[in-house]
Amino acid sequence: MLTEAGNLLMMSPRAKDGDQWMKMSQALIDTAEIALRAAEAKNIDGLYDVGGRIDEACENCHKKYWPNY
């Protein structure tokens, strides 16, 4: 679901710009794919580790694009 959310964020009319927005959306996709691989492998430590990276990807975008975040 997170990977698809990143893809949807890159599509019009959601895409805010062609630079930072796209990079941040791709970061969400990349970290979600790592989480999926860890979950499929039942790698609890790997999933725990990537959780912070997912949060960081979301926070970075929210801080830049979400007014009054």
C-alpha positions in Angstrom: 0.0 0.0 0.0 2.8 2.4 0.8 4.5 1.7 -2.5 1.3 2.4 -4.4 0.8 5.6 -2.3 4.2 6.8 -3.5 3.2 6.0 -7.1 -0.1 7.9 -6.7 1.7 10.9 -5.2 3.8 11.2 -8.4 0.7 11.4 -10.6 -1.3 14.5 -11.6 -3.0 16.3 -10.0 -1.2 15.2 -6.7 2.3 16.0 -7.9 3.3 19.4 -6.6 6.5 19.8 -8.6 8.9 17.8 -10.6 11.8 18.0 -8.2 11.7 17.5 -4.5 8.1 16.2 -4.5 9.2 13.4 -6.9 12.3 12.6 -4.9 10.4 12.4 -1.7 7.7 10.2 -3.3 10.4 7.9 -4.6 12.0 7.7 -1.2 8.6 6.5 0.1 8.5 3.9 -2.6 12.0 2.7 -2.0 11.6 2.4 1.8 8.2 0.6 1.4 9.9 -1.9 -0.9 12.5 -2.6 1.7 9.8 -3.1 4.3 7.9 -5.5 2.0 11.0 -7.6 1.4 11.7 -7.7 5.2 8.1 -8.7 5.9 8.1 -11.4 3.3 11.3 -12.8 4.8 9.8 -12.6 8.3 12.8 -10.4 9.2 11.6 -8.6 12.3 14.8 -6.7 12.8 14.9 -5.5 9.2 11.3 -4.4 9.4 11.9 -2.6 12.6 14.9 -0.9 11.1 13.1 0.3 8.0 10.2 1.7 10.1 12.3 4.8 11.0 13.2 5.3 7.4 9.6 5.2 6.3 8.7 7.7 9.1 11.5 10.0 7.9 10.3 9.8 4.3 6.8 10.9 5.4 8.0 13.6 7.8 10.4 15.2 5.2 7.5 15.6 2.8 5.0 16.7 5.3 7.3 19.4 6.7 7.9 20.8 3.3 4.4 20.5 1.7 1.8 20.4 4.5 1.1 23.9 5.7 1.1 24.2 9.6 2.3 20.6 10.0 
